[in-house]
Amino acid sequence: MSTKLCNLFEPCESPEAPLCPLQQESVADGIWYGNEPICRSKKFQEFPWIKKQRKIASLKLAEDAGYFTTRMLNCLHMSAITSKLRGADPNSPEPEKEWLNILNLRQAKPRYNKKSSKQTLQEKMSIPLFNL
């Protein structure tokens, strides 16, 4: 395999950015911790998973906050990237699968609906909250 050169780094085989867009192996199987470098090439800054890496890195999560893969980053919504975010636990038997299952469960929760809550409260109290 020939090494591809990036404008910013030595050959991309270097450990600068663990998830390098020029290396299919690192994108497919690589892991990234929030305190590790991110690709800085302007050519790749529009990749959704690189944008999410930047947002996660800006949170300065604890070192034990776990790791992320490109698959995990692609599944995350930008609004879910908060200081409470945790990556996959490297000590788990199947960390990525476990993390994705938890994420799917959280996203599957029913959203709060004001109208249905009012109706439920009215039914419980058997009196109208207000007249419409």
Residue, then its C-alpha position, 0 to 999 in steps of 0.5 A: m500500500s502506498t502512503k498518501l501525503c496530507n498537506l498538514f502531516e507527514p505520511c498519514e500512516s503517522p499517529e497524528a490523527p487516529l481517524c484519518p480520512l486518507q486511511q480507509e483502515s483507520v476510518a473503518d476500524g480505528i478508535w478515537y479518544g476525545n483528547e487525541p488529535i483530529c484531522r486538520s486538513k481543510k479538504f475534510q472539514e465538512f465530514p460530519w464525523i470530523k465536525k462531531q469530533r471537534k465538538i466533542a474535543s471542545l467539551k474537554l471530557a475526562e480521560d476515562a470518558g471512553y472512545f468513539t469510532t466513525r460509526m459511533l460518531n455518524c450515529l450521534h446527533m449534534s444535539a446529543i454532544t454534551s458534557k454528559l456524553r460518554g464513549a464506549d467503555p474499552n473494558s467491555p466485551e463488545p464496547e461499540k455494539e453496547w454503546l450503539n444499543i444504549l444510544n438507540l434506546r435513548q433515541a427511541k424514548p417517546r418525546y414529551n407531548k404537551k397536548s397528551s400530557k394535558q389530557t392525561l392530567q385532566e383525566k386524572m383530575s377529572i376537571p378541566l385545566f382551562n377552557l379553550 
